[in-house]
């Protein structure tokens, strides 16, 4: 915390609050469906690439959503980009 200045800490906290508040509900269903299907015997190998792609998409979409939330809260998208 001592290494962060005011211009860096506000976007950082807003981004992390976005993770807590959003919980990215709309993206959980495809991920949970794919994970449930991949546990069926005989099906995991063909669905493994799809599962990994969905998990990566879920992670990237969550980060982008939280970056947007931080830009809205701080009203300074440039500060969010530099954070």
N, C-alpha and C positions, 0 to 999 in steps of 0.2 A: 504494500500500500504506500510506503514512503517513496517508492520509485515513480508512482503515477502522479502526474500533475492534474489540475482541475479539468483541463481540456481533454485528457485521456480517460479519467475515471468516470465521468458522466456517461459517455457512450458505452463504456465497458459494463457499467452497472445496468444501463438500459437494455443492452443486449442480453445479459444474463436474466434480467427480469422478464424479458420476452420469452425465454425458454420456460421459465416457471409458469407464467400466465397462459401461454398459448397451449402448451402440452400437445400441440399438433394433432388434434383429434381426427381431423379429416384424413390423415395419412396412415392411421393405425390399422384401418380395416384391410386395405390391400396387403399390408405387411403381415398381419396376423393370418389372413386367409392363405397366403403363400406358405407361411411357416407351418400351418396346420396340414396343408397338402403335402409338403415335403416330408412329413413324418409318416406318411402311408408307405408300407413296405412295397418295394419295387418302383416307386415313383421318385425317390429323392434325387437320383442322379440326373434325370432329365430336367428337373425343376431347380437344381442347384444354381445354375447361372441366372435364372430368373430371380431366385431368392436373393442372391448377392446383388443383382442390379437394383432390386426394390429396396434393399437395405441401404445401399449407397445413395439412391435417390431420396430416400426418407431423410438421411443425414444431411444431404446438401440442401434439400428444401427447407428443413428446419432451421439451418444456419441462415439461409437467405431471408426467411420470415422474421427471424430475430434481428437481423441487420436492418430490415425495414422498420421494425418496431423501434429500434434504437434511433434511427433517422427521424422518425416521427416524434419521439419523446424529446430528443435534443434539439430538434428543428435545425440540425446542421449535418446534412448528409456527407459533407467533406470530412468532418471530424470522425464519422463512423468509418469512412474508407481508410483513414490513416490509423485507426485503432487496431 
